[in-house]
Amino acid sequence: MIELKDTTPAEKDGKYQFKLHYSGREVNCLVEKEQQMLHVTIDDNITAELKINNDNTLTQTAGTNLPDSSIDFIKKKVLGLQV
């Protein structure tokens, strides 16, 4: 049963896996999208939480500080939006 608080549109929810250039090397990146949150795991040892704002920008709310270029790349891969 779905509770009312979980009925926010959740377009493209799910898991995304792709390669990401981070710290001068290409690493695996796993992103799990749940509603307005992105749970990011890079190279199995770096984690971060990103919040999708109403204007489709991303704000990091927890975890290892990610460079803007990585956040922009994740946004493009998961949300399909150009930065």
KEZA-352340 format. One line per 5 residues: for each residue z, y, x of N, C-alpha, C, CB. Coordinates in pm, whole numbers, plus 50000, padded with zeros to 5 digits. Glycine has a CB too. Example, Ala and Ser with C-alpha at 12.3 -4.5 7.8 and 13.67 -1.06 7.14 Angstrom:
% KEZA-352340
50780:49431:51319:50780:49550:51230:50780:49670:51320:50905:49553:51131; 50708:49775:51285:50714:49894:51367:50787:50003:51290:50572:49940:51408
% end
This chain:
% KEZA-352340
50000:49882:50084:50000:50000:50000:50000:50125:50089:50122:49999:49904; 49917:50220:50057:49909:50344:50134:49999:50449:50072:49763:50395:50141; 50084:50508:50154:50171:50614:50105:50093:50743:50099:50296:50629:50195; 50136:50837:50015:50066:50963:49999:50049:51039:50130:50138:51049:49899; 50149:51035:50217:50140:51109:50342:50030:51057:50433:50272:51103:50415
49976:50938:50408:49873:50879:50492:49733:50895:50435:49902:50733:50513; 49715:50981:50335:49584:50992:50271:49500:51107:50326:49602:51009:50123; 49545:51171:50432:49465:51275:50497:49335:51211:50544:49543:51341:50617; 49222:51281:50528:49096:51222:50576:49109:51177:50721:48981:51323:50562; 49068:51056:50746:49085:50998:50880:48950:50948:50930:49188:50882:50878
48852:51036:50929:48719:50999:50971:48719:50952:51116:48623:51118:50955; 48650:50841:51140:48633:50783:51274:48763:50734:51336:48570:50884:51365; 48865:50700:51256:48986:50641:51313:48949:50509:51380:49095:50619:51203; 49023:50473:51483:48998:50348:51553:49012:50365:51702:48862:50295:51519; 48962:50265:51775:48974:50263:51921:48839:50293:51984:49027:50127:51971
48845:50371:52090:48726:50410:52166:48753:50378:52312:48692:50562:52146; 48655:50317:52378:48671:50284:52520:48546:50331:52593:48694:50131:52542; 48566:50401:52704:48455:50454:52781:48503:50483:52923:48396:50580:52715; 48408:50516:53011:48438:50554:53149:48460:50704:53155:48324:50510:53247; 48554:50745:53240:48590:50886:53254:48606:50917:53402:48721:50919:53176
48552:51030:53446:48573:51073:53585:48708:51145:53590:48456:51167:53635; 48799:51090:53670:48935:51144:53678:48982:51133:53823:49033:51069:53581; 49027:51241:53879:49075:51244:54018:48971:51191:54117:49204:51163:54032; 48847:51228:54096:48742:51191:54190:48690:51050:54180:48790:51213:54324; 48728:50978:54076:48676:50841:54061:48652:50811:53914:48773:50738:54122
48573:50709:53889:48542:50667:53753:48643:50561:53709:48396:50612:53743; 48713:50589:53598:48818:50499:53550:48795:50466:53403:48958:50563:53571; 48859:50360:53357:48854:50324:53216:48943:50416:53135:48895:50177:53197; 48895:50454:53018:48972:50538:52928:48971:50473:52790:48914:50684:52923; 49090:50453:52734:49104:50397:52600:49170:50503:52514:49187:50264:52602
49106:50535:52401:49160:50634:52309:49174:50569:52172:49069:50761:52302; 49292:50581:52115:49314:50533:51980:49336:50654:51890:49436:50434:51973; 49247:50671:51793:49255:50785:51701:49327:50742:51574:49114:50841:51668; 49433:50814:51542:49507:50792:51418:49526:50926:51350:49645:50722:51445; 49456:50945:51238:49464:51070:51163:49430:51187:51255:49605:51088:51100
49524:51275:51282:49500:51394:51364:49553:51378:51507:49564:51515:51299; 49581:51257:51550:49633:51232:51685:49541:51139:51763:49775:51171:51678; 49531:51168:51894:49460:51080:51986:49561:51029:52088:49341:51154:52056; 49572:50898:52099:49661:50835:52197:49571:50788:52313:49743:50713:52134; 49588:50850:52428:49498:50829:52542:49567:50747:52650:49452:50965:52599
49496:50645:52701:49542:50568:52817:49428:50566:52918:49584:50420:52776; 49457:50616:53038:49357:50622:53144:49401:50530:53258:49338:50769:53195; 49311:50440:53294:49332:50350:53408:49461:50269:53395:49335:50430:53537; 49503:50237:53275:49621:50156:53244:49754:50212:53293:49603:50020:53301; 49755:50336:53349:49883:50389:53397:49905:50537:53365:49892:50370:53546
49808:50603:53305:49822:50743:53266:49811:50751:53114:49713:50834:53337; 49910:50811:53051:49906:50823:52906:49922:50969:52864:50016:50736:52842; 49865:51001:52749:49876:51135:52695:49855:51130:52544:49773:51231:52762; 49908:51229:52477:49889:51245:52332:49818:51377:52309:50027:51240:52255; 49711:51374:52230:49636:51494:52198:49635:51512:52047:49492:51488:52254
49660:51633:52000:49658:51665:51857:49526:51734:51825:49780:51754:51816; 49460:51691:51717:49337:51754:51672:49376:51867:51577:49241:51650:51601; 49345:51988:51616:49377:52104:51533:49273:52122:51423:49385:52231:51619; 49303:52205:51324:49212:52228:51212:49077:52283:51254:49276:52323:51114; 49071:52354:51367:48944:52409:51416:48875:52314:51513:48968:52545:51483
48918:52189:51517:48863:52082:51601:48888:52103:51750:48716:52070:51578; 48982:52188:51787:49025:52196:51925:49132:52090:51946:49078:52340:51961; 49159:52056:52072:49262:51958:52103:49376:52026:52178:49204:51843:52187; 49498:51988:52143:49617:52038:52210:49695:51918:52262:49705:52125:52115; 49727:51918:52390:49807:51809:52446:49952:51828:52406:49793:51802:52601
50012:51723:52348:50149:51731:52299:50247:51649:52381:50155:51687:52156; 50197:51554:52462:50288:51470:52541:50209:51401:52651:50359:51364:52451; 50284:51345:52747:50224:51263:52851:50185:51340:52976:50105:51194:52797; 50108:51273:53061:50059:51330:53185:49965:51445:53155:49989:51222:53271; 49982:51555:53226:49897:51672:53206:49753:51639:53243:49948:51792:53289
49661:51647:53147:49521:51617:53172:49444:51745:53200:49459:51542:53052; 49347:51740:53292:49264:51858:53316:49178:51889:53193:49174:51837:53440; 49144:52017:53177:49062:52059:53063:48930:51984:53056:49035:52208:53070; 48871:51954:53172:48743:51883:53172:48757:51743:53113:48688:51875:53315; 48868:51677:53138:48892:51543:53080:48913:51554:52930:49014:51475:53146
48989:51653:52887:49013:51672:52743:48881:51702:52672:49115:51787:52719; 48797:51786:52731:48667:51818:52672:48578:51693:52661:48595:51926:52754; 48580:51609:52765:48500:51487:52764:48550:51391:52656:48503:51419:52903; 48681:51376:52644:48739:51290:52540:48701:51342:52402:48893:51283:52554; 48707:51473:52383:48670:51534:52255:48525:51500:52220:48689:51687:52260
48436:51513:52317:48295:51484:52293:48273:51336:52258:48211:51521:52416; 48339:51246:52331:48320:51103:52309:48379:51055:52175:48383:51025:52423; 48497:51107:52139:48565:51058:52019:48523:51134:51894:48716:51068:52038; 48520:51265:51903:48488:51345:51785:48339:51377:51774:48567:51473:51788; 48265:51355:51883:48121:51382:51880:48089:51529:51877:48060:51316:51763
48182:51614:51919:48162:51758:51914:48129:51812:52051:48285:51828:51858; 48037:51906:52056:48007:51975:52181:48116:52078:52207:47866:52043:52176; 48150:52099:52331:48253:52195:52366:48192:52327:52410:48343:52140:52476
% end
